Amino acid sequence: MSAIITDQFRILSAENFLSSVGSTSNGYYSFVGLTNSTDYKTDWENNPLSPIDSFDNYNDVWDTIIGLKKINSDDVRQVVRRINWQSGTTYDMYRHDISRNNLSKPSNKTSLYESNFYVMNSDYRVYICLHNGTDPENPNGRPSLDEPTFTDLEPKAAGVSGDGYIWKYLYTIKPSDIIKFESLDYMPTPKDWITSTENSSIRDNANPEVSGQIKIITITSRGNGLSNSLVTYTNVPIIGDGSGAEATIIIGNDGTVESINVTKGGQNYTYGIVDLNSAGISGTTLPTFDVIIPPPGGHGKNVYTELGAKSVLIYSRIENDNLNPDFITGNKIARIGIIKNPTSFNSSTILTESKVSNTYAIKLGGEFSSAIFPANSRITQSISGVGTAVGRVVSYDNRTGVLKYWQDRSNVGFQTGTSSLNFTPEFGYNLLSFSSSGGTINGSINNLPIDTSFSGVTTSINMITYNLGQNFINGISNPEVKKYSGEMIYIDNRPSITRSLNQKEDIKVILQF
């Protein structure tokens, strides 16, 4: 028994993912985190740790997340391989019958979507190659010499070089989509192609009511002894399971086929042949042709199935915001990812906020403006009758006295993937929470008390109001998201970068279905 998962299923999966992101019942978030990557792997910067696909690793990833940003429907797009038009390159042509038994020419690919049958020009216009100049003398096609630049609805040649190429204009990539969804390897397809009025003229020109309309016929053999003079045969029928298609054939003085052109596309063809007998064409050796069947609905009806849009690009921009500083500066990040349906802190309600923090925070009192709490250093607090709380510094803002930190299993001796220890951890096995009723916060350089009198999300210092991004109660703030909630669907470990106040990061994630 043999079976395949088809490319059409993968395209459908990509479309369903976009629908899921756009649904109001879901919440997709990108995240950044892992400030101490070299603690996980000493040579992380040159050789980041490969992500592990396990529930245990998901929990560890959650512990090191700094902040999350919501992904909206305008932040996702189906994408296809980027193929730039270049003069002198021989491109594949659209064929309905490319397979492992009939490889594309000249790229020798086993499927249409892996072949180079479309291009993006220098003005970000996308074209299908309907004919690449293939003929009996050039069975693999010819180099393309004329860059397609037109936006006509009907297919045509791009210039006057006679390179034999016929192009079909599909769409122009918008500047806003170039910024978000262009990459070195991928280019975006338009949003809502099937329903958008912006694309209606191209969709309508595909004429889906008469699906199977013939556009291209290629010559595979010119024949011999067909005539002793220049002869033109018109209204030559194309027979098959469709109807109405006709072609014009020109026989040259040498008794071979000089050219064939479709004059009527007909309708409803899934296969066809040129009916030479009814046209009265005879000779020593009859010519042979390939009738190219367009995609369902015609060229331009559905660019996702026509181009093979089975990948999705997710875009997220991480930037600094004084009004909601959920993404820290002054420390490194070495991990990005995507989570579906995380929930609010201590809640089962799916997040809806545009940005949230996943760090714990403490508002320090005393001489906080001159204090130093180095990034990734350890902090502790003695809690009478309970034990010692321990955390790792994510960032410290000496303007506001806000110290952000995380707590993970490494703070009590556990390592990722380790379920038991052969020694007694320094602070015991339990990971205790920092408390407003506990002692001072002890760092590697300074020890300061918690400002237990402070509650709220803003603080005013020297007549300047600062938004802290998190709500504090008696000097303590919890994360804004419930840890370990939702579904971890993407993890990417990468060489670390240090975030600063004057920079932003564009995150582009490719999901292949």
FITIKE-852001 format. One record per residue (C-alpha): x negated, y negated, z negated. Coordinates in steps of 0.1 Angstrom, whole numbers, padded with zeros to 4 digits, always signed. Example, Ala and Ser with C-alpha at 12.3 -4.5 7.8 and 13.67 -1.06 7.14 Angstrom:
BEGIN
-0123+0045-0078-0137+0011-0071
END
This chain:
BEGIN
+0000+0000+0000-0014-0034+0010-0001-0069+0003-0012-0106+0004-0003-0138-0014+0003-0161+0015-0010-0196+0020+0026-0208+0021+0030-0195-0015+0000-0216-0025+0014-0247-0008+0047-0241-0026+0028-0237-0059+0011-0271-0053+0045-0287-0045+0060-0272-0077+0031-0285-0098+0038-0320-0085+0075-0316-0093+0066-0304-0128+0044-0335-0134+0072-0357-0122+0098-0341-0144+0110-0361-0174+0111-0329-0195+0073-0325-0192+0043-0344-0203+0009-0339-0187-0022-0355-0203-0058-0358-0193-0083-0358-0222-0120-0366-0229-0141-0354-0258-0171-0335-0272-0195-0361-0284-0221-0337-0297-0226-0314-0267-0263-0306-0274-0252-0290-0307-0233-0264-0286-0262-0259-0262-0296-0275-0265-0301-0279-0227-0265-0290-0221-0274-0320-0201-0291-0299-0174-0270-0268-0178-0236-0274-0195-0219-0245-0212-0194-0227-0190-0159-0231-0203-0144-0200-0219-0108-0190-0211-0095-0178-0245-0072-0190-0272-0101-0193-0296-0119-0217-0272-0087-0237-0267-0087-0244-0304-0123-0254-0304-0117-0277-0275-0088-0293-0293-0110-0300-0323-0134-0321-0302-0109-0341-0281-0112-0379-0286-0082-0393-0267-0055-0384-0243-0039-0403-0214-0006-0396-0197-0006-0384-0161+0024-0398-0141+0038-0387-0108+0018-0415-0090-0014-0399-0104-0011-0366-0085-0012-0358-0049-0014-0328-0026-0048-0329-0008-0065-0311+0020-0101-0307+0031-0117-0339+0043-0128-0336+0079-0143-0369+0093-0142-0375+0130-0178-0377+0144-0187-0382+0181-0203-0351+0196-0186-0326+0173-0166-0298+0187-0134-0294+0167-0110-0264+0165-0076-0269+0179-0043-0261+0163-0033-0226+0171-0004-0206+0156-0022-0173+0160-0055-0177+0141-0063-0147+0120-0090-0122+0112-0081-0106+0145-0082-0139+0164-0109-0162+0150-0107-0200+0155-0130-0215+0180-0157-0227+0176-0157-0224+0137-0149-0186+0137-0125-0190+0107-0099-0163+0099-0071-0187+0091-0058-0220+0105-0062-0239+0072-0099-0230+0070-0106-0242+0106-0114-0278+0115-0083-0286+0135-0076-0321+0122-0096-0352+0115-0096-0385+0096-0109-0414+0117-0129-0444+0104-0097-0463+0097-0083-0435+0075-0058-0423+0102-0052-0386+0103-0048-0366+0136-0041-0331+0146-0062-0317+0174-0038-0301+0198-0063-0294+0225-0101-0294+0222-0110-0291+0259-0111-0253+0259-0110-0237+0293-0126-0207+0310-0159-0225+0313-0157-0238+0277-0140-0211+0257-0151-0226+0224-0140-0261+0234-0160-0292+0241-0176-0320+0221-0152-0348+0211-0164-0381+0226-0134-0405+0220-0124-0414+0185-0086-0413+0182-0073-0446+0170-0038-0448+0184-0006-0446+0164+0017-0435+0192+0043-0409+0183+0035-0386+0213+0003-0367+0216-0023-0380+0240-0060-0383+0249-0080-0408+0228-0100-0424+0256-0113-0421+0291-0143-0399+0287-0125-0369+0299-0135-0348+0269-0103-0328+0273-0090-0336+0238-0053-0342+0230-0046-0356+0196-0014-0360+0176-0012-0389+0151+0002-0379+0117-0003-0407+0091-0026-0434+0077-0039-0431+0042-0029-0461+0021-0056-0482+0004-0041-0474-0030-0043-0436-0022-0079-0440-0010-0089-0454-0044-0071-0427-0064-0073-0396-0043-0101-0398-0018-0133-0377-0026-0163-0365-0007-0145-0332+0000-0108-0339+0000-0083-0365+0014-0048-0371+0003-0015-0364+0021+0013-0389+0017+0037-0388-0012+0072-0375-0006+0066-0368+0031+0098-0349+0035+0121-0376+0021+0103-0409+0025+0117-0434+0050+0082-0446+0056+0074-0413+0074+0108-0409+0091+0097-0419+0126+0070-0393+0128+0093-0366+0112+0121-0375+0136+0097-0373+0166+0089-0338+0156+0125-0331+0167+0132-0303+0142+0166-0297+0157+0148-0281+0187+0121-0263+0167+0096-0244+0188+0091-0271+0214+0060-0263+0236+0033-0291+0238+0001-0273+0249-0008-0245+0273-0044-0236+0278-0061-0219+0307-0079-0186+0298-0085-0175+0334-0082-0196+0366-0074-0167+0389-0086-0163+0424-0073-0165+0460-0042-0184+0449-0042-0208+0479-0062-0222+0507-0055-0258+0500-0045-0282+0471-0010-0271+0459+0012-0284+0431+0038-0261+0415+0064-0280+0395+0092-0267+0372+0073-0235+0364+0093-0219+0337+0080-0207+0303+0097-0175+0294+0099-0160+0259+0124-0161+0230+0130-0198+0236+0144-0217+0265+0140-0248+0287+0102-0252+0287+0085-0259+0321+0050-0267+0333+0033-0282+0363+0004-0261+0378-0021-0275+0402-0041-0251+0424-0073-0265+0438-0089-0261+0472-0110-0232+0459-0078-0211+0452-0081-0213+0414-0060-0231+0388-0072-0267+0384-0048-0277+0356-0016-0270+0338+0006-0295+0319+0038-0291+0300+0066-0312+0315+0094-0299+0294+0089-0286+0258+0121-0266+0256+0132-0252+0222+0131-0223+0199+0099-0206+0211+0079-0183+0188+0062-0167+0218+0061-0174+0255+0043-0168+0288+0040-0188+0321+0064-0172+0346+0042-0171+0377+0065-0148+0396+0095-0170+0396+0073-0199+0407+0061-0179+0436+0025-0180+0426+0004-0151+0440-0031-0144+0449-0060-0120+0446-0062-0124+0408-0035-0141+0389-0045-0168+0363-0037-0163+0326-0026-0189+0300-0021-0192+0263+0011-0208+0253+0005-0226+0219+0035-0225+0195+0039-0255+0173+0045-0252+0135+0081-0247+0123+0100-0279+0129+0073-0293+0152+0041-0313+0147+0047-0339+0120+0078-0324+0105+0060-0312+0073+0024-0323+0069+0019-0301+0038+0025-0269+0057+0009-0282+0088-0024-0292+0072-0023-0265+0044-0020-0288+0014-0025-0260-0012-0047-0282-0035-0037-0310-0059-0059-0339-0070-0051-0354-0104-0063-0389-0111-0068-0405-0144-0087-0437-0153-0101-0441-0188-0107-0477-0197-0112-0497-0228-0082-0515-0242-0084-0539-0272-0047-0536-0277-0048-0498-0280-0084-0485-0285-0077-0448-0283-0109-0441-0263-0140-0448-0284-0172-0466-0272-0207-0462-0284-0207-0424-0282-0209-0398-0256-0183-0376-0239-0191-0343-0223-0158-0327-0216-0126-0336-0198-0094-0315-0193-0057-0314-0188-0030-0304-0213+0007-0298-0206+0033-0308-0231+0013-0317-0262+0035-0329-0290+0034-0358-0314+0016-0354-0347+0035-0330-0371+0063-0328-0346+0077-0306-0318+0086-0336-0297+0067-0338-0264+0044-0368-0262+0056-0397-0241+0031-0424-0250+0007-0436-0223-0024-0431-0245-0030-0414-0279-0059-0408-0302-0068-0373-0314-0093-0385-0341-0088-0389-0378-0097-0423-0391-0106-0440-0424-0104-0478-0431-0134-0485-0453-0137-0512-0479-0167-0527-0496-0196-0541-0475-0184-0524-0443-0196-0551-0419-0233-0542-0427-0228-0505-0430-0241-0479-0406-0225-0445-0399-0245-0430-0370-0225-0412-0342-0222-0375-0348-0237-0377-0383-0219-0360-0411-0196-0376-0437-0184-0361-0470-0160-0369-0498-0158-0353-0532-0121-0347-0542-0118-0340-0579-0106-0306-0587-0103-0296-0551-0137-0296-0534-0156-0315-0507-0141-0327-0475-0166-0329-0446-0163-0344-0411-0183-0355-0381-0185-0392-0371-0170-0400-0337-0175-0438-0340-0178-0466-0365-0166-0502-0359-0183-0525-0384-0160-0554-0373-0130-0536-0388-0145-0510-0410-0127-0482-0391-0146-0449-0391-0132-0423-0367-0142-0387-0372-0132-0351-0363-0132-0319-0383-0139-0286-0367-0150-0252-0378-0187-0260-0375-0183-0283-0405-0178-0253-0427-0203-0230-0410-0182-0213-0384-0192-0213-0347-0170-0208-0317-0161-0172-0313-0173-0163-0348-0147-0149-0371-0169-0141-0402-0201-0153-0418-0229-0136-0435-0236-0165-0458-0218-0189-0481-0210-0222-0464-0223-0254-0481-0188-0267-0487-0168-0235-0488-0147-0218-0461-0118-0242-0463-0118-0274-0442-0104-0300-0466-0087-0332-0456-0101-0366-0466-0079-0382-0493-0070-0417-0504-0073-0404-0540-0107-0390-0534-0142-0405-0540-0163-0426-0517-0171-0417-0481-0207-0406-0481-0227-0409-0449-0263-0403-0440-0271-0440-0447-0242-0457-0465-0216-0448-0491-0184-0468-0491-0150-0466-0507-0117-0462-0488-0097-0494-0485-0066-0478-0501-0047-0511-0501-0046-0511-0463-0016-0498-0443-0006-0506-0407-0020-0507-0372-0035-0541-0371-0059-0560-0394-0069-0597-0395-0105-0606-0402-0119-0641-0400-0087-0652-0383-0091-0626-0356-0064-0598-0353-0076-0564-0343-0054-0536-0331-0067-0503-0345-0048-0480-0322-0036-0458-0351-0013-0462-0380-0030-0462-0414-0014-0454-0447-0035-0462-0478-0066-0464-0456-0061-0430-0440-0049-0423-0404-0040-0390-0388-0043-0382-0351-0014-0393-0329-0010-0359-0313-0005-0325-0329-0036-0304-0325-0033-0270-0307+0000-0279-0292+0010-0276-0255-0008-0256-0229-0045-0261-0220-0045-0258-0182-0079-0273-0173-0113-0276-0190-0144-0291-0175-0178-0292-0193-0202-0317-0178-0234-0336-0185-0226-0363-0211-0221-0400-0205-0222-0427-0231-0191-0449-0231-0195-0487-0235-0172-0516-0237-0177-0528-0202-0172-0496-0183-0143-0473-0172-0143-0438-0159-0123-0424-0130-0114-0388-0136-0105-0368-0105-0096-0331-0110-0089-0307-0081-0065-0279-0088-0066-0252-0061-0036-0229-0058
END
